[in-house]
Amino acid sequence: MKAVQLKSRPTQWLGAVLGACGGLWRRAGAEALVFGAGALLVSVLGCLGQPLPAAACLVLCASTPLQASAALLGACGGYILFWGWELAMEPVALSLSCLVGFALFRRTPVSRPGLCAGLCAAVGALFLLDSGVGILPILRLAARTGVAALVAPALSRVRASEPAGEPKPQSLPAPELQPQPRVEKALRLMHGILAREDPIVQPIRLAEVYDEAAERVCGCCVRHALCWEQHAEDTYRDLCAAGELILSRGEAQREDFPERFTERCCHTAGFLTAVNQAMDRLLSRRREAHRLEESRRIAAGQYLALERLLAALSRPLPEQAPRFVPELAVGSAGRAGSEISGDRGSAFRDRRGNYCVLLCDGMGTGMEARVESDRAARLLTAFLESGMEPDAALGLLNGFYVLRKQSSFSTLDLLKLDLRSGMGTLYKWGAAPSYLLRAGSVEKIGTAAPPPGLTAGGRAPGQYELSLREGETLVMVSDGADGEETTSRLTAYTQGSVRDLAACLIAQDQTDAEDDRTAVVVRLRGSQNA
């Protein structure tokens, strides 16, 4: 009897442990469900025709990664469901920012209300650049920021409260949870779901257009039976014959249809009008579907970029000292002697110590081009300095351009150099060719390509691996400084400083200059500490 009791005790202990774990899991799942449902419900709240950030603040004020992930899903789903893609983009971006803030500052004594309001103001200011600065947009942003500052304290008190009547375990410390891998998994999951969704845009079916037109015009016609019963096969054949021309032009004309069809039809003009009206409605729906599809691809790309950023932040920083020191020169001149150039060249170091060189060429010339190139340079610099990889940062910038109302853009040259090895990657997106000088030879890099901002998920930037560790010199130029004269000057170049070469490449008769001219010259020399 005693042996049986001893044998049964481990089973009892195992059952007790499993029961306790099951209770904790059910409780955590129920709390996460409450957070997700709460975020979904409060996402319907709005002010001045815009959604309020209460659901996004709920993400930052969660207690556990599971609650934060559930609140994010509820907030994003609610904003898209209640407000549509166009109005939901800003609160969805704010919800993602709150999730990143939760992951980074969860165990840091940071004021949640202040962080909520700060994120709301920062994200709103970014979207304000797109919509334009006006009285109404500023009032809307101020209202949303005020709501975030007022709602966050109440949510923080809910977060800090504990259910009454439940004992707190004192014997064993709770295991340390790492929220970042879970956040990465949630972002990767959301990207996968959006990327695998069936296409929203469906092919044009002319049969639907013809059916709608026939129902409006032919239903009450005295020849309905003649066209659609006795000669139904001929009518079908005549309509199909006109289909290719109608689809290519986007509208129907009388000469698109065979002569026997127009002779038999006694309401040809009315039928054409009905076909074109139905075609306009169908094309309008397709344009809206294209916008939704584009927004979905942009959102999927943002999820993936944030997931990669969190993964990059978790990797240890390199400890090896740089073997090379960069030498950089930027020469720039405005169009026809103007002091304002629409090109922007800059250099900085990212989080891992890589040396980044950037050349942005704003569309056109003058102040508007300068503002555009400055904006692109600031955004890319902020992304890369935070630790984001170049392809993800360029994808985010492309999505930003696509979502803007203005059709302006900036071409991009981005060089990422590893100063420990001297190896680098050159990213080119819509920019003029670059040149690599080595041992008296000139190698041309890159070809003409569409710039960013034309379509979401379109052609990616060109990537070119190169080395500057043996004294090679890389030259990046804007459109205004590219041409046969540039090639001949580079071929004749033998030795000298990077500053002299940059000045030589932009030297030109001011009366002949039709565009802004900028040349960026990069070279590496050995470090004394290597």
For each residue, the residues with C-beta under 8 A, 3 or more apart:
1: 4 5
2: 5 6
3: 6 7
4: 1 7 8
5: 1 2 8 9
6: 2 3 9
7: 3 4 10 11
8: 4 5 11 12
9: 5 6 12 13
10: 7 13 14
11: 7 8 14 15
12: 8 9 15 16
13: 9 10 16 17
14: 10 11 17 18
15: 11 12 18 19
16: 12 13 19 20
17: 13 14 20 21
18: 14 15 21 22
19: 15 16 22 23
20: 16 17 23 24
21: 17 18 24 25
22: 18 19 25 26
23: 19 20 26 27
24: 20 21 27 28
25: 21 22 28 29
26: 22 23 29 30
27: 23 24 30 31
28: 24 25 31 32 64 66
29: 25 26 32 33 66
30: 26 27 33 34
31: 27 28 34 35 63 64 66 67
32: 28 29 35 36 64 66 67 69 70
33: 29 30 36 37 70
34: 30 31 37 38
35: 31 32 38 39 58 62 67 68 70 71 74
36: 32 33 39 40 70 71 73 74
37: 33 34 40 41 74
38: 34 35 41 42 55 58 71 74
39: 35 36 42 43 55 58 59 70 71 72 73 74 75 78
40: 36 37 43 55 74 75 77 78
41: 37 38 44 78
42: 38 39 45 52 54 55 58 78
43: 39 40 51 54 55 74 75 77 78 79 81 82 83 91
44: 41 78 82
45: 42 51 52 54
46: 49 50 51 52 83
47: 50 52 140 143 144 147
48: 136 139 140 143
49: 46 140
50: 46 47 87 90 140 143 144
51: 43 45 46 79 82 83 87 88 90 91
52: 42 45 46 47 144 147
53: 56 57 91 94 116 120 144 147 148 151
54: 42 43 45 57 58 147 148 151
55: 38 39 40 42 43 58 59 71 74 75 78 79 91 95
56: 53 59 60 75 91 94 95 97 98 116 120 148
57: 53 54 60 61 98 116 120 148 151 152 155
58: 35 38 39 42 54 55 61 62 71 75 155
59: 39 55 56 62 68 71 72 75 95 98 99 102
60: 56 57 68 98 99 101 102 112 115 116 119 152
61: 57 58 112 116 152 155 156 158 159
62: 35 58 59 65 67 68 71 102 159
63: 31 67 159
64: 28 31 32 67 68 177 179
65: 62 68 69 102 103 177 179 182 183
66: 28 29 31 32 69 70 182
67: 31 32 35 62 63 64 70 71
68: 35 59 60 62 64 65 71 72 99 102 103 179 183
69: 32 65 66 72 73 99 182 183 186
70: 32 33 35 36 39 66 67 73 74
71: 35 36 38 39 55 58 59 62 67 68 74 75
72: 39 59 68 69 75 76 95 96 98 99 186
73: 36 39 69 70 76 77 186 190
74: 35 36 37 38 39 40 43 55 70 71 77 78
75: 39 40 43 55 56 58 59 71 72 78 79 91 92 95
76: 72 73 79 80 88 92 95 190
77: 40 43 73 74 80 81
78: 39 40 41 42 43 44 55 74 75 81 82
79: 43 51 55 75 76 82 83 87 88 91 92 95
80: 76 77 83 84 85 88 92
81: 43 77 78
82: 43 44 51 78 79
83: 43 46 51 79 80 87 88 91
84: 80 87 88
85: 80 88 89 291 292 295 296
86: 89 291 295
87: 50 51 79 83 84 90 91
88: 51 76 79 80 83 84 85 91 92
89: 85 86 92 93 127 295 298 299 403
90: 50 51 87 93 94 123 124 127
91: 43 51 53 55 56 75 79 83 87 88 94 95
92: 75 76 79 80 88 89 95 96 299
93: 89 90 96 97 123 126 127 302
94: 53 56 90 91 97 98 119 120 123 124
95: 55 56 59 72 75 76 79 91 92 98 99
96: 72 92 93 99 100 187 302 303 306
97: 56 93 94 100 101 119 122 123
98: 56 57 59 60 72 94 95 101 102 116 119
99: 59 60 68 69 72 95 96 102 103 183 186 187
100: 96 97 103 104 183 306 309 310
101: 60 97 98 104 105 115 119
102: 59 60 62 65 68 98 99 105 106 179 183
103: 65 68 99 100 106 179 180 183 310
104: 100 101 108
105: 101 102 108 110 115
106: 102 103 179
107:
108: 104 105
109:
110: 105 114 115
111: 114 115
112: 60 61 115 116 152 153 155 156 159
113: 116 117 148 149 152 153 156
114: 110 111 117 118 149
115: 60 101 105 110 111 112 118 119 152
116: 53 56 57 60 61 98 112 113 119 120 148 149 151 152
117: 113 114 120 121 145 146 148 149 152
118: 114 115 121 122
119: 60 94 97 98 101 115 116 122 123 148
120: 53 56 57 94 116 117 123 124 144 145 148
121: 117 118 124 125 141 145
122: 97 118 119 125 126
123: 90 93 94 97 119 120 126 127
124: 90 94 120 121 127 128 141 144 145
125: 121 122 128 129 141
126: 93 122 123 129 130
127: 89 90 93 123 124 130 131
128: 124 125 131 132 133 137 138 141
129: 125 126 375
130: 126 127 400 403 404 405 406
131: 127 128 134 137 405
132: 128 137 405
133: 128 137 138
134: 131 137 138
135: 138 139
136: 48 139 140
137: 128 131 132 133 134 140 141
138: 128 133 134 135 141 142
139: 48 135 136 142 143
140: 47 48 49 50 136 137 143 144
141: 121 124 125 128 137 138 144 145
142: 138 139 145 146
143: 47 48 50 139 140 146 147
144: 47 50 52 53 120 124 140 141 147 148
145: 117 120 121 124 141 142 148 149
146: 117 142 143 149 150
147: 47 52 53 54 143 144 150 151
148: 53 54 56 57 113 116 117 119 120 144 145 151 152
149: 113 114 116 117 145 146 152
150: 146 147 153 154
151: 53 54 57 116 147 148 154 155
152: 57 60 61 112 113 115 116 117 148 149 155 156
153: 112 113 150 156 157
154: 150 151 157 158
155: 57 58 61 112 151 152 158 159
156: 61 112 113 152 153 159 160
157: 153 154 160 161
158: 61 154 155 161
159: 61 62 63 112 155 156
160: 156 157
161: 157 158
162: 166 168
163: 166
164:
165:
166: 162 163
167:
168: 162
169: 172 174
170:
171:
172: 169
173:
174: 169
175:
176:
177: 64 65
178: 181 182
179: 64 65 68 102 103 106 182 183
180: 103 183 184 310 313 314
181: 178 184 185
182: 65 66 69 178 179 185 186
183: 65 68 69 99 100 102 103 179 180 186 187 310
184: 180 181 187 188 307 310 311
185: 181 182 188 189
186: 69 72 73 99 182 183 189 190
187: 96 99 183 184 190 191 303 304 306 307 310
188: 184 185 191 192 303 304 307
189: 185 186 192 193
190: 73 76 186 187 193 194 300 303
191: 187 188 194 195 300 301 303 304 307
192: 188 189 195 196
193: 189 190 196 197
194: 190 191 197 296 297 299 300 303
195: 191 192 297 300
196: 192 193
197: 193 194 200 296
198:
199: 202 293
200: 197 289 290 292 293 296
201: 286 289 290 293
202: 199 205 286 289
203:
204: 209 247 282 283 286
205: 202 208 209
206: 209 210 239 243 246 247
207: 210 211
208: 205 211 212 278 282
209: 204 205 206 212 213 275 278 279 282
210: 206 207 213 214 239 275
211: 207 208 214 215
212: 208 209 215 216 274 278
213: 209 210 216 217 218 271 274 275 277 278
214: 210 211 217 218 219 228 271
215: 211 212 218 219
216: 212 213 219 274
217: 213 214 221 267 270 271 274
218: 213 214 215 221 224 227 228 267 271
219: 214 215 216 224
220: 224
221: 217 218 224 227 266 267
222: 266
223: 226 227 264 265 266
224: 218 219 220 221 227 228 229
225: 228 229 230
226: 223 229 230 231 264
227: 218 221 223 224 230 231 232 235 264 265
228: 214 218 224 225 232 235
229: 224 225 226 232
230: 225 226 227
231: 226 227 234 235 264
232: 227 228 229 235 236
233: 236 237
234: 231 237 238 260 261
235: 227 228 231 232 238 239 261
236: 232 233 239 240
237: 233 234 240 241
238: 234 235 241 242 257 258 260 261
239: 206 210 235 236 242 243 257 261
240: 236 237 243
241: 237 238 257 258
242: 238 239 245 246 252 256 257 258
243: 206 239 240 246 247
244: 247 248
245: 242 248 249 253 256
246: 206 242 243 249 250 251 252 256 275 279
247: 204 206 243 244 250
248: 244 245
249: 245 246 252 253
250: 246 247 279 283
251: 246 276 279
252: 242 246 249 256 257 272 275 276 279
253: 245 249 256 272
254: 257 262 268 269 272
255:
256: 242 245 246 252 253
257: 238 239 241 242 252 254 261 262 268
258: 238 241 242 261 262
259: 262 263
260: 234 238 263 264
261: 234 235 238 239 257 258 264 265
262: 254 257 258 259 265 268
263: 259 260
264: 223 226 227 231 260 261
265: 223 227 261 262 268 271
266: 221 222 223
267: 217 218 221 270 271
268: 254 257 262 265 271 272
269: 254 272 273
270: 217 267 273 274
271: 213 214 217 218 265 267 268 274 275
272: 252 253 254 268 269 275 276
273: 269 270 276 277
274: 212 213 216 217 270 271 277 278
275: 209 210 213 246 252 271 272 278 279
276: 251 252 272 273 279 280
277: 213 273 274 280 281
278: 208 209 212 213 274 275 281 282
279: 209 246 250 251 252 275 276 282 283
280: 276 277 283 284
281: 277 278 284 285
282: 204 208 209 278 279 285 286
283: 204 250 279 280 286 287
284: 280 281 287 288
285: 281 282 288 289
286: 201 202 204 282 283 289 290
287: 283 284 290 291
288: 284 285 291 292
289: 200 201 202 285 286 292 293
290: 200 201 286 287 293 294
291: 85 86 287 288 294 295
292: 85 200 288 289 295 296
293: 199 200 201 289 290 296 297
294: 290 291 297 298 402 455 456 457
295: 85 86 89 291 292 298 299 403 456
296: 85 194 197 200 292 293 299 300
297: 194 195 293 294 300 301 456 457
298: 89 294 295 301 302 399 402 403 456
299: 89 92 194 295 296 302 303
300: 190 191 194 195 296 297 303 304
301: 191 297 298 304 305 395 396 399 456 457
302: 93 96 298 299 305 306 396 399
303: 96 187 188 190 191 194 299 300 306 307
304: 187 188 191 300 301 307 308 392 395
305: 301 302 308 309 388 392 393 395 396
306: 96 100 187 302 303 309 310
307: 184 187 188 191 303 304 310 311
308: 304 305 311 312 388 389 392
309: 100 305 306 312 313 386 387 388 392
310: 100 103 180 183 184 187 306 307 313 314
311: 184 307 308 314 315
312: 308 309 315 351 387 388 389
313: 180 309 310 351 387
314: 180 310 311
315: 311 312
316:
317: 351 352 353
318: 352 353 420
319:
320: 420
321: 420 527 529 530
322: 325 353 419 420 527 529 530
323: 419 420 421 422 469 526 527 530
324: 419 420 422 468 469 524 525 526 527 530
325: 322 419 524 525 526 527
326: 347 355 417 419 522 523 524
327: 497 498 522 523 524 525
328: 347 357 498 520 521 522
329: 497 498 499 501 502 503 520 521
330: 345 346 502 518 519 520 521
331: 499 502 503 505 506 518 519 521
332: 341 343 345 506 516 517 518 519
333: 337 341 506 508 513 516 517 518
334: 337 338 339 340 341 342 365 516
335: 338 341 365 366 480 513 514 515 516
336: 510 511 513 514
337: 333 334 510 513
338: 334 335 341 365 366 516
339: 334
340: 334 366 367 370
341: 332 333 334 335 338 344 370 516 517 518
342: 334 361 362 363 364 365 366 368 369 370 372 373 516
343: 332 359 360 361 362 369 373 478 480 516 517 518
344: 341 358 359 360 362 370 373 374 376 377 518
345: 330 332 357 358 359 360 476 518 520
346: 330 357 358 377 381
347: 326 328 355 356 357 358
348: 356 358 381 384 385
349: 353 354 355 356 385
350: 353 354 356 384 385 387 416
351: 312 313 317 385 386 387
352: 317 318 387
353: 317 318 322 349 350 419 420
354: 349 350 416 417 418 419
355: 326 347 349 416 417 419
356: 347 348 349 350 381 384 414 415 416 417
357: 328 345 346 347 413 414 415 417 476 520 522
358: 344 345 346 347 348 377 380 381 412 413 414 415
359: 343 344 345 412 413 414 431 476 477 478 518 520
360: 343 344 345 372 373 374 376 377 380 410 411 412 413
361: 342 343 369 373 410 411 431 432 478 479 516 518
362: 342 343 344 368 369 370 371 372 373 374 376 408 410
363: 342 368 369 372 408 409 410 451
364: 342 368 369 408
365: 334 335 338 342 369 515 516
366: 335 338 340 342 369 370
367: 340 370 371
368: 342 362 363 364 371 372 408
369: 342 343 361 362 363 364 365 366 372 373 516
370: 340 341 342 344 362 366 367 373 374
371: 362 367 368 374 375
372: 342 360 362 363 368 369 375 376 408 409 410
373: 342 343 344 360 361 362 369 370 376 377 410
374: 344 360 362 370 371 377 378
375: 129 371 372 378 379 410
376: 344 360 362 372 373 379 380 397 410 412
377: 344 346 358 360 373 374 380 381
378: 374 375 381 382
379: 375 376 382 383 396 397 400
380: 358 360 376 377 383 384 393 394 397 412 414
381: 346 348 356 358 377 378 384 385
382: 378 379 385 386
383: 379 380 386 388 392 393 396 397
384: 348 350 356 380 381 387 388 390 393
385: 348 349 350 351 381 382
386: 309 351 382 383
387: 309 312 313 350 351 352 384
388: 305 308 309 312 383 384 392 393 396
389: 308 312 392 393
390: 384 393 394 414 416 425 427
391: 394 395 427 460 461 463
392: 304 305 308 309 383 388 389 395 396
393: 305 380 383 384 388 389 390 396 397
394: 380 390 391 397 398 412 414 427 429 452 460 461
395: 301 304 305 391 392 398 399
396: 301 302 305 379 383 388 392 393 399 400
397: 376 379 380 383 393 394 400 401 412 452
398: 394 395 401 402 452 453 456 458
399: 298 301 302 395 396 402 403 456
400: 130 379 396 397 403 404 453
401: 397 398 404 409 452 453
402: 294 298 398 399 453 454 455 456
403: 89 130 295 298 399 400
404: 130 400 401 408 453
405: 130 131 132
406: 130
407:
408: 362 363 364 368 372 404
409: 363 372 401 430 451 452 453 454
410: 360 361 362 363 372 373 375 376 451 452
411: 360 361 429 430 431 432 451 452 478 479
412: 358 359 360 376 380 394 397 427 428 429 430 431 451 452 461
413: 357 358 359 360 426 427 428 431 434 476 520
414: 356 357 358 359 380 390 394 426 427 428 461
415: 356 357 358 424 425 426 427 474 476 522
416: 350 354 355 356 390 424 425 427
417: 326 354 355 356 357 422 423 424 468 522 524
418: 354 421 422 423 424
419: 322 323 324 325 326 353 354 355 422 524 527
420: 318 320 321 322 323 324 353
421: 323 418 469
422: 323 324 417 418 419 467 468 469 470 524
423: 417 418 465 466 467 469
424: 415 416 417 418 465 466 467 468 474
425: 390 415 416 463 464 465 466
426: 413 414 415 434 445 446 463 464 466 474
427: 390 391 394 412 413 414 415 416 461 462 463
428: 412 413 414 431 434 445 446 449 461 462 464
429: 394 411 412 449 451 452 461 462
430: 409 411 412 449 450 451 452
431: 359 361 411 412 413 428 434 446 476 478
432: 361 411 446 477 478 479 481 482
433: 444 445 446 447 477 482
434: 413 426 428 431 444 445 446 474 475 476 477
435: 442 443 444 445 474 475 477 486 487 490
436: 442 443 445 466 472 473 474 475
437: 441 442 443 472 473 474 475 490 493
438: 441 443 470 471 472 473
439:
440: 494
441: 437 438
442: 435 436 437 487 490 491
443: 435 436 437 438
444: 433 434 435 487
445: 426 428 433 434 435 436 464 466
446: 426 428 431 432 433 434 449 462 464
447: 433 462
448:
449: 428 429 430 446 459 461 462
450: 430 454 458 459
451: 363 409 410 411 412 429 430 454
452: 394 397 398 401 409 410 411 412 429 430 461
453: 398 400 401 402 404 409
454: 402 409 450 451 458
455: 294 402 458
456: 294 295 297 298 301 398 399 402
457: 294 297 301
458: 398 450 454 455
459: 449 450
460: 391 394
461: 391 394 412 414 427 428 429 449 452
462: 427 428 429 446 447 449
463: 391 425 426 427
464: 425 426 428 445 446
465: 423 424 425
466: 423 424 425 426 436 445 472 474
467: 422 423 424 470 472
468: 324 417 422 424 471 472 473 474 522 523 524
469: 323 324 421 422 423 472 524
470: 422 438 467
471: 438 468 523 524
472: 436 437 438 466 467 468 469 523
473: 436 437 438 468 498 501 521 522 523
474: 415 424 426 434 435 436 437 466 468 521 522 523
475: 434 435 436 437 490 501 505 519 520 521 522
476: 345 357 359 413 415 431 434 519 520 522
477: 359 432 433 434 435 481 482 486 505 517 518 519 520
478: 343 359 361 411 431 432 481 482 515 516 517 518 519
479: 361 411 432 482 515
480: 335 343 513 514 515 516 517 518
481: 432 477 478 486 505 506 517 518 519
482: 432 433 477 478 479 486
483: 486 487
484: 487 488
485: 488 489 508
486: 435 477 481 482 483 489 490 505
487: 435 442 444 483 484 490 491
488: 484 485 491 492
489: 485 486 492 493 504 505
490: 435 437 442 475 486 487 493 505
491: 442 487 488
492: 488 489
493: 437 489 490 496 501 504
494: 440
495:
496: 493 500 501
497: 327 329 500 501
498: 327 328 329 473 501 502 521 522 523
499: 329 331 502 503 521
500: 496 497 503 504
501: 329 473 475 493 496 497 498 504 505 519 521
502: 329 330 331 498 499 505 506 519 520 521
503: 329 331 499 500 506 507
504: 489 493 500 501 507
505: 331 475 477 481 486 489 490 501 502 517 519 521
506: 331 332 333 481 502 503 517 518 519
507: 503 504
508: 333 485 512 513 517
509: 512 513
510: 336 337 513
511: 336
512: 508 509
513: 333 335 336 337 480 508 509 510 517
514: 335 336 480
515: 335 365 478 479 480
516: 332 333 334 335 338 341 342 343 361 365 369 478 480
517: 332 333 341 343 477 478 480 481 505 506 508 513
518: 330 331 332 333 341 343 344 345 359 361 477 478 480 481 506
519: 330 331 332 475 476 477 478 481 501 502 505 506
520: 328 329 330 345 357 359 413 475 476 477 502
521: 328 329 330 331 473 474 475 498 499 501 502 505
522: 326 327 328 357 415 417 468 473 474 475 476 498
523: 326 327 468 471 472 473 474 498
524: 324 325 326 327 417 419 422 468 469 471
525: 324 325 327
526: 323 324 325 530
527: 321 322 323 324 325 419 530
528:
529: 321 322
530: 321 322 323 324 526 527
